[in-house]
């Protein structure tokens, strides 16, 4: 994982707060947090992370651009890591160090940390996603969430699409505090290494056309729909990503697996980048709002690749604009995904057009420079209040 050089003279001190982080977990929010830190580390900003871990040893991990402080996660009901007394004590100590506390939502225990500790430091919150799956529990948590959101100087939505379709964010009591800052990727964080053996390792022939799914395979990713789409096409589809829980993948995966599907499992940074460089397009068939943005789409845009996504009212249709950077289809429609795959495969000029537009959009909206400047300006505006 490539990182930026750390500058010891950094002055503005930011404490990021989220339930988990590398090396314990990897996912869209962890990666977006990493990219925010990478992109602000050369902006006179110093970052620390408060997080929980099942095995927080070592407690303190010093990276070139951030120091990670890990406290014991005692239980994690409904994916909500909960710490004990020492985590409150550690949070208060870190909050005293910080100029600004930057929360990453959703994490209900983070709400408790802020509300119970009594810290008066300036604070903002990046709203990564609604709580989608735990609707029953959300009814009990909602009053706590509202208390936290009301205390934030700013609430950052990651796309206008998500802001417009989120019931929570559209509550009038938050409107004056909403800012929109798209997630992004700092290009320097990529290895830029290459290997001629990677495609061969995965059973892909040189110059063979293939479409790429990239990401942790979770319940909302629509992998079963992608496999059904593959059965309607003879085009090679590579599914690259780890599987956190075998039971999460529908049984149809095994039943519908065919010769034009390659499942690589986990891929490292070099393998991921090589697959991105060589694929014809990236496919993200996510069908639920849990896919709030789709960092893989920013990766695709950075590499100048067309995208195929589903319209679910989130940031995926902000990154991938139908007819400009790729094709957007209805969710859970394998025949529509198959049709989009065949359309791109048969039309190289269209692939080139979409790819160039995606790269231009990356530079204008999702680059590390744009991301770093946006958060630096927001931090500075908070300190001036």
N, C-alpha and C positions, 0 to 999 in steps of 0.2 A: 504494500500500500504506500504509494508515494506521498510525501508530505512537504510542506513549505518550511523554509528556514525560520527559526524563532528569533525574535528581536528582543533582547533583554531590556531595552529602553521603553517598551510598551507601557502606556500610562492608563488608559481607560480600562477598568477591570470589570469583566462580565462573568457572572456565575450562571451557567446553564443548568437547568434542573429537568431531568427526565428519568423515567423508571428503570431504564437499562441502556447499556452502551457497549461498544466494542471493549474487550474481546469476548464478552459474555454473549451478546446477541448481535445480529446484523439484520437490518431491514430498512424500509424506506425512511422512517423517521430518524433512525440512527445515522443513516447516510446523509440525510438532509442536514442534520445537526453538525455532522463532520464537515460538510461543505460550507456551512455558515462560518464555522470556526476557521477553516482554511482560508476563506475569502476575506475575513476581517483581520487575520493575524498580521497582515502588513499595513493595517490602517490605524496604527497606534492603539491597538486593542489587545488586551491580554485576557485569555479565557481559562476558566476552570469548569469542570463538570461535577455536579453532585448526582450520584446514581446509586442504585442498589444492585446487589449481586448475591446469588446463592452461596458463592464461595469467594468472599471479598478479600482474598489474600493473593497478592499484596493489596493492602488497602489503598495505597497511593501509586498511581502509574504516571510517570512523567514522560510525555511525548514532546517532540520538538516544538509543537505549537499549542499544546494544551496539557493541563494536569488533571487527571481523572481521580476523583475521590469516591471510593466505593464503600458502602455500608451494607450490613447483613440484611438480605431479604428473607424474612421469616416465613411468610406465606404469600401466595399470588392468586387469590380467588378472582376468577373472570379476567385473568391476565393483568390484574392490578397488583403489582409488587408492593408489599407493606413491610416497613421496617419497624424497629423498636426504639427504645429510649435513646440509644447511642446515635441513631440516625438523626433524631431531632437536635441533639447536642452538636453533632457534626455540621448539620445544616446551618445552625445559628452561627457557628464559628466562621463558616465560609461566607455566609451572608454579610457578616461584619466586615470581611475583607473586601467585598464587592462594592462597586459603584452602582451597578444595576443588576437586578436578578431577572433572568430570562427563562420563563417557564415554557415547557413544550407540552401542549395538550393533545390528547387526553391522558391524564394520570391523577385520579382522585386523591391518592395519598400526597401528591404534590400540593394539592389544594389545602390539605390539612397542615402540611408543613408551614405554608405561608400564613394561614389563619390562626394557628395555635401558637406559633413562635413569637408573634407580635413584632416581627421585623418591620421597620418603617422605611426601608430602602426603596428607591424608585424601581418599578417592576413593569415588565411587559410580558405578553404571552403570544407565542406562535400557535395558532389554531390549526393543527394538522388535519384533524378529522372529527366529524360527529361521532358520538358513540352509537354504533349501528347494531351490533349483535346483542348486547345486553339491555334490551329495551325495558324489561321489567325492573331490573336493578337501577336503571337510569332514573326512574320515577322517584326513587328514594335519594339518589345522589343529586338530583337537579337543584335543590335549594343550596347545597354546598357549592355547586358549580357557579350559580348566579352570584353568590357572595364573592367568590374569587374574581370572576370576570368584572364585577363592578369596581374592584380595587385596582385593576390594571390601568396604567397610564395609557397603554395602547394594546389593542388586540390585532394581531397580524393574520389576515387571511392569505392563503397561498395562491389564490386565483380568483378573478371576478366570478367565474362560473360557480365555484364552490360557495362563495359568499352569497350569491343570488339564490342558491338552492338550499342553503342551510337554515332551518327553522330557528336554531339557536342564534346564529349570527344576525339574522334579520329582526331580532327583537329590537325595537326602537331605542331601548335604554343603552345599547352599545354603539349606536350608529356614529356618534361623534368621535369615538375612540378607535374605529376600524381603519386600518391601513392595509393595503394590498401589496405584498412583496412576493413575487413568484420564487419558488425554489430554483436552485441553479447548481451548476457544477463548475468548479475551477479546473480548467484543462490541465494545469500543472500537476494535479493529483493523479493523473494517469501515467502508467509506466512507460508507454511508448516503446516497449520492447516487442520483438516479434519472434516467431518460431514457425518454421515451415512444417514442423511435425505435428502441430496441434490439430489441424483439420484431419490429418491421417489418423491420429489417435482416436478421434471421434467417428471415424468411418465416413468422412466426407471427402469426396474426390476433388482434386485440384480443378478450380474453375466451375465446380458444380453449383447450380443455383439452389439456394436454400433460404427459408424464412426462419426467423429466430424469435423464440420466446425466452426472456431472460428474467430471472427473479426467484425469490423463495416461493415455493408452491403452496399457497394458502387457499382457504375455502372460497375466497371471493375472486380468485384469479381466472376462473372459467376454463381450466385446463381440460376438463371433460368435453367442453364444447369445441375447443381447438382440436382435440383428437377426433371428434366426429367430423369436423371440417376437413381434417386430413384424409379421412376415409372417402371424401367426395372429390379428392384431388390426387394427382400423382406427383405432386410437388414435394420435395424434401422439406420437412419441418423439424427443426432442432429445438428441443425443450431443455434449456440449461438452467438448473437451479436445484437447491437442496429441498428436501422434503422433511419439514420439522416433525410431522406426525403421520405415520403411514395411514392411519384411519381417516385422515382428512381428505385423501384422494379418493374420489368415487370408484367403485368397483369397475365402472365402465372403462377405466384406464387400461386394465389388462385385457378386457374383452375386445376393445377397439384398436389396440395397438397393431400397427401394420408396418410394412417394410419401409414406408416413406417417413416414419417417425424415428428420430434419434433422441433418446433421453440420456443426457450426459451426467446427471446428478450435479453435485456442487462443482463450480468452476472457479479457479483462482483469478486474480486480476489480469494476468497475462493472457490466460485462455479466454476470459470474457472479452478483452479488448480485441483479440484476434478474431473471435466469432463476430463481433460487431463490425469489424472492418470488412469482413468477407461475405456477410449475408446480403441478400438483395433488399430485405426490408425487415422491420421489427413488428411482431404481432403481440398485442396485449389485449386478450379477450375478457378482461375483468368485467363483471356484470353487476357488482354491488358497490354502494357508496364507500365501502371500506377502502376502495382504491381511490384515495382522495386527490392524488396528483399524478403519480407514476414517474418516479425518478428515472426509470429505464427509458422513458420517452425523451427525456433531456439528453441521456447518453446517446440515443439514436440520432437526435437532432445534431448533437456535437459532431457525430461521425458522418453527417450528411446522408442519413438513411430515411426513406419513406416509412410511414407507420400505418398500421391498421389497428384501430381501437373501436370500442363500443361507446355509444352515447348513454352515459349514466349520470349526467348532470354535474360532473366534477371537473377537476383540473385536467383530466385526460384530454378533454375536448378544447382546452385552452392551449395545451402544448401542441396537440395534433389537430390542425384545422382542416376540416373536410374540403377536399378539392384544392388545397394549397400545399400542405405538407404530407398529405396522405389521404386515407379513406376512413370515414367513421360509419359504422354499421350499427343496427339495433342489437341490444344485448341478447345473449342466449339464442342466436340464430346461426347455427353452423353453416347453413347454406350461404348466408350472406358473407361470412368470413371466407369460405371457399371461393366464392365469386370474386371477392376482392383480391385474393391471392392470385387467381388465374388472370385477372385483369392486369395486375402489375407484372406478372411473369411474361405476359404476351406483349407488353408495351414498354420497351427500354427507354424511349424518349420521355414517357410519363414518369418513370422511375427517376430519371436524371432531373426532371423538372421539380418533382416533389423533394428530392434529396437536397438540391441547391436551396430551395425555399426553406427547408428545415434548418440548414446550417445558418442561413441569414437570420432566421428567427431566434436561433440559439444565441448568436452574437448580440442581438438587440434586446433579448428578454432574459436569457438564462445563463449568461456567462458568469464566471467568478467575479469579474470586475463589477458587473451590474449588481450582483448579490451583495458583495462586500460594501460597495458604496451606499446601497439602499439601507443596510443595517447600521452602518456607521452614522449616516444622517439621522436615522431614527434614534439611535442611542444619544447622539448629541442633542437632539431636540428634547429628549426626556430630561437630560441634565440641566437644560435651560429653563425648565418649567418652574 
